[in-house]
Amino acid sequence: MAGSKRPSFLKRQKEQARLARAAEKREARRARKHAKSLGVPSDASDEEPTAMEQEGDLPADEEPAGDEA
């Protein structure tokens, strides 16, 4: 009887994360489509932050000051 066992914990965790990302993408797409049909201009603040913003990296010219001693 192959296939009767449940997937391992880590595989199940990865599957749940993948399903959550897919649902989030679907919802975002649905919201954009709905806003577009209403004629609402798209707002850049609703978009996902870029990889640089997520990691907190700043370009060299925008480094926070304070360690200049």
C-alpha positions in Angstrom: 0.0 0.0 0.0 2.2 2.8 -1.2 1.3 6.4 -0.5 -0.4 5.7 2.9 2.3 7.5 4.9 2.2 11.2 5.6 5.0 13.4 4.3 7.8 14.2 6.6 7.5 17.2 8.9 9.9 19.4 6.9 8.2 18.5 3.6 4.9 19.3 5.1 6.2 22.6 6.4 7.6 23.5 2.9 4.3 22.6 1.3 2.4 24.8 3.7 4.7 27.7 3.0 4.4 27.2 -0.7 0.6 27.1 -0.5 0.6 30.3 1.7 2.7 32.2 -0.8 0.5 31.0 -3.7 -2.7 32.2 -1.8 -1.0 35.5 -1.0 -0.1 36.0 -4.7 -3.6 35.1 -5.8 -5.1 37.6 -3.3 -2.8 40.4 -4.4 -3.6 39.7 -8.1 -7.3 39.7 -7.3 -7.0 43.0 -5.4 -5.0 44.7 -8.3 -7.5 43.4 -10.8 -10.4 44.7 -8.7 -8.7 48.1 -8.2 -8.0 48.3 -11.9 -11.7 47.6 -12.8 -12.7 50.4 -10.4 -10.3 52.8 -12.0 -8.3 53.4 -8.9 -4.8 54.4 -9.6 -2.2 51.9 -8.4 -0.4 52.9 -5.2 3.3 52.0 -5.0 3.0 51.5 -1.2 0.8 48.4 -1.7 3.6 46.6 -3.6 6.0 44.2 -2.0 9.2 45.8 -0.7 12.3 45.2 -2.7 15.0 42.7 -1.6 17.2 45.6 -0.5 14.4 47.1 1.6 13.6 43.8 3.2 17.2 43.2 4.2 17.7 46.7 5.5 20.6 47.4 3.2 21.3 51.0 2.3 23.4 52.3 -0.5 26.8 53.5 0.6 25.8 57.2 0.3 22.8 56.6 2.6 24.6 54.8 5.5 23.4 56.1 8.9 25.8 58.5 10.5 27.0 58.1 14.1 30.1 56.0 13.9 32.4 58.8 12.9 34.4 59.0 16.1 
